[in-house]
Amino acid sequence: MRRLLTVVTAAAAAAAALMLPGGALPVARTERAEAASEHWSAREATAFWTEDRMASALPVPGTEPAPDAVPASDPVPVAAGPATPGPSPATAPSPSPAADPAGPARPEAPAAPASPDAAAPAPDAAVPVPVPGVPDAAVPGPASATPAPAVPEPAPPTGSAAPVPAPVPVPAPAPSGSDKAAVPAANGVGQDFDGIPVVGRMFVMQGSGAYFCTASVVSSPSRDMVLSAAHCLLGTDTRQVAFVPQYTRAKPRPYGLFPVLRDAAGRSKVWIAPRYRTDGPDRAATLDVAFAQVGPGSDGLPVEDVVGGNRLVTGAAFNHPKVTLIGHPAAAARPRTCVNKTTKFTSADPKSPGSFLRIDCTGYPGGTSGGPFLARYDAQTMTGDVVGVIGGWKTGGPTADTSYSSYFGAEIRKLYQTAVAGALVQ
C-alpha cells in the first residue's frame, strides 16, 4: 500500500452535448457561483499554508471508509471539515462487465496476478471535456439536495476511441526551466523537473497533521476544477484543503494558492463516488478519483485562467502508446516526470477487483497519488488529455516503479458532471 503510507432544463440539453460522437455544440460560458468561504479564502489559506508547513507536509496517510457514509443517492458535496461527513459522494452507476480485446498486463506484485479481461468495463466513446472557447460539453444543472436530473447514456463508440485534441489557451509563462519539462531521456525512466503550471500539490489537514497528494487542473465551464485521487481527500477530518500549482521547495507558490471552496454549511466542495466511501479503497478501487472546486487566487482569478487546464477524456482505451506521468514524491524538492506506454491490468484479487491502467515509471512513491496520466501532452501549452490519475489498484500500486489508475469510463464521466453541476450551486 505504498500510496497510502507515504437552470435544470438547459442542463439536460447541455449534458447531452457531452455524449455527441460527432463533436461538441457551442456552450455559453457560465458564471461561477460564489460559495460561502467560511473564512477560507486565498488570503486565509495562504496564511495557514506557510512555506514551512508545506515543506513539512507528509503524503496522505491510510484511509478507511467512514462509518457515517452518505447514501449513494445523495449528490450533494459532503463535509471535509471537522465534525462533518467526509468528501462528497456523487451518484454513479456500477460498471457493467464486458469483454475487452486488450490483453492483461503482468502485475509486479504476486498478490494480484493478471487474469482474463471478461470482467473489465468496455470502453465508452472517448469524450473530451470542454476547453474554453471550443467546449466539447455543456454544463449540467446545479446539484441540490434532491437527486440530480438523469444523465443520458454514453453514445456507442464510433471509430477510434482517441479524441481530437481541441486548441487550449497557452498559460502564463512558467518559472524558469518548466517550459522544457516533461521530456524524459528514456521511456519508463522518471526524472525530477521543475514542473508544469497545471499540476501541483493538494495540501490537506487531517487530525493534527499536514499532508499532501498531487492534483491537476481539469477544464470545466466554471474554470475552477481540480482532479486528484479519492483516497487523498477521503476522511471526516479532512480540512484546510488547498491546491498549489507547480509547487517546488525553491518556489513554493509560483502561481499563488487556491483554496478548496466550502458550501454554506462549511463543507468542502469535493466530489467522490459514493461507492468509494461505502466500500473503501480496495473494493471500490475502480473509483479512486476525486474532483474539487477551488476558489480564486489572491488576484481574484480562477485557477484555469491563471495556469490553463487539461482536458478530461473518458471512454478511451486502456492502452495508450505515450503517456506523461507527473507526481510530487514525498521527499523530493521538485516534481517527477516520466513518459511510457500504458497497458491494461485486470486484478485477480477478489478484495480489489477491476481493470486499471498500468504504467511502468521509476520513482513514484507516496505523495504522487493523484498525479495525472497525460495523453497527447503538448509541450507548447503544457497541457494534455488526462486519462487517469495515480491511484486505483492498491491506491496506486505496491511499488514505486509501477503505477495504476482507475479507468475513466461512464462512472467517472458521471462524477465529473455532478461536480460541474455542484460547482454552480450558490
ZIFENVEN-V362068 format. One record per helix or strand of 3 or more residues. SS is the DSSP state (2 for helix, 1 for strand). FROM is the first residue (numbers start at 1). TO is the last residue. If there is no record, write none. Layout:
ss,from,to
SS,FROM,TO
SS,FROM,TO
This chain:
ss,from,to
2,2,5
2,8,18
2,42,48
2,51,56
1,88,90
2,110,112
2,117,119
2,178,180
1,199,206
1,209,218
1,225,228
2,230,233
1,238,245
1,258,260
1,270,273
2,274,283
2,285,287
1,290,294
2,303,307
1,310,314
1,320,327
1,336,347
1,354,360
1,372,378
1,383,389
2,393,396
1,402,406
2,410,422
